[in-house]
């Protein structure tokens, strides 16, 4: 069994910053990547950012590139999402996920609400 525990969501004014954390526990075999997704009201879940356990590769959605930074702490099995210059359109429930190499995301966190006011 795998558990993903998120923290750091909240309410912030436009232009502000938040840092989300996601601590993973359980079977680590096959945990090649960790990432963040978000879902706004009335919209489908969308990709935000991802990283791999080993190596420098990161990926970002165009909408957040230059503002958000994904990082990891392998010793803590934790992934972070530093969100700067937040915009109202960033308002969403943010989910962390882990998965193997490829397009599959096996496990998901419970989601944490991020609300950006104007």
C-alpha positions as CSV (number, residue, x, y, z in Angstrom):
1,X,0.0,0.0,0.0
2,X,1.1,3.5,-0.8
3,X,0.1,6.7,1.0
4,X,0.6,10.2,-0.2
5,X,0.1,12.9,2.4
6,X,-0.1,16.5,1.2
7,X,0.3,19.8,3.1
8,X,0.7,23.4,2.4
9,X,-2.5,24.4,0.6
10,X,-4.4,27.5,1.6
11,X,-5.6,30.9,0.7
12,X,-3.2,33.5,-0.8
13,X,-3.5,36.8,-2.6
14,X,-2.5,37.2,-6.2
15,X,1.2,37.6,-6.5
16,X,1.9,35.6,-3.3
17,X,3.6,32.2,-2.8
18,X,2.8,28.8,-1.4
19,X,4.8,25.6,-1.0
20,X,3.1,22.3,-1.3
21,X,4.6,19.2,0.2
22,X,3.7,15.5,-0.5
23,X,5.3,12.8,1.6
24,X,5.0,9.3,0.2
25,X,5.2,6.1,2.1
26,X,4.9,2.4,1.3
27,X,6.5,0.2,-1.4
28,X,9.0,2.3,-3.2
29,X,9.8,-0.2,-6.0
30,X,8.8,1.3,-9.3
31,X,8.6,4.9,-7.9
32,X,10.3,6.4,-10.9
33,X,8.5,9.7,-10.9
34,X,6.5,12.1,-8.8
35,X,4.3,14.9,-10.0
36,X,1.6,17.4,-9.3
37,X,-1.7,17.8,-11.0
38,X,-4.6,20.2,-10.4
39,X,-8.3,20.4,-11.0
40,X,-10.2,23.6,-11.1
41,X,-14.0,23.7,-10.8
42,X,-15.6,22.7,-14.1
43,X,-12.4,21.5,-15.6
44,X,-10.6,18.2,-16.0
45,X,-7.5,17.4,-14.0
46,X,-4.4,18.8,-15.7
47,X,-0.7,18.2,-15.4
48,X,1.3,20.8,-13.5
49,X,4.8,19.5,-13.0
50,X,6.9,16.3,-12.5
51,X,10.3,15.1,-11.6
52,X,12.2,11.8,-11.4
53,X,13.9,10.2,-8.4
54,X,17.2,10.1,-10.1
55,X,18.5,12.7,-12.6
56,X,17.8,16.3,-13.5
57,X,14.7,15.9,-15.6
58,X,11.7,18.1,-14.8
59,X,8.6,18.9,-16.7
60,X,6.2,21.8,-16.4
61,X,3.0,22.9,-17.9
62,X,3.3,26.0,-20.0
63,X,0.9,27.8,-17.7
64,X,3.2,27.5,-14.7
65,X,6.7,27.4,-16.2
66,X,8.8,30.1,-14.7
67,X,6.6,30.5,-11.7
68,X,6.4,27.0,-10.2
69,X,9.3,24.8,-9.2
70,X,9.2,21.1,-8.4
71,X,11.8,19.5,-6.2
72,X,12.3,16.4,-4.2
73,X,14.0,15.0,-1.1
74,X,14.7,11.4,-1.8
75,X,15.6,10.6,1.9
76,X,12.2,11.8,3.0
77,X,10.3,10.4,0.0
78,X,8.9,13.9,-0.4
79,X,8.1,16.1,-3.4
80,X,7.6,19.8,-3.2
81,X,5.9,22.4,-5.4
82,X,7.0,25.9,-4.8
83,X,4.5,28.2,-6.3
84,X,5.4,31.9,-6.8
85,X,3.6,34.8,-8.5
86,X,0.3,33.0,-8.0
87,X,-2.6,34.0,-10.2
88,X,-6.4,33.6,-9.6
89,X,-6.4,31.1,-12.4
90,X,-4.1,28.9,-10.3
91,X,-7.0,28.2,-8.0
92,X,-7.6,24.5,-7.9
93,X,-7.3,21.3,-5.9
94,X,-3.8,20.2,-6.2
95,X,-2.9,16.5,-6.2
96,X,0.4,14.7,-6.0
97,X,1.1,11.4,-7.6
98,X,3.7,8.8,-8.1
99,X,4.3,6.3,-10.9
100,X,6.7,4.2,-13.0
101,X,8.5,5.2,-16.2
102,X,5.9,6.1,-18.8
103,X,2.5,7.7,-18.7
104,X,1.0,5.8,-15.8
105,X,0.4,7.4,-12.4
106,X,-0.4,4.7,-9.9
107,X,-1.1,6.5,-6.7
108,X,-2.6,9.8,-5.8
109,X,-2.9,12.0,-2.8
110,X,-6.1,13.3,-1.3
111,X,-5.7,16.7,-2.8
112,X,-5.2,20.1,-1.2
113,X,-7.0,23.3,-2.0
114,X,-5.2,26.3,-3.3
115,X,-7.2,29.5,-3.6
116,X,-5.7,32.6,-5.0
117,X,-7.7,35.8,-4.5
118,X,-7.5,38.9,-6.7
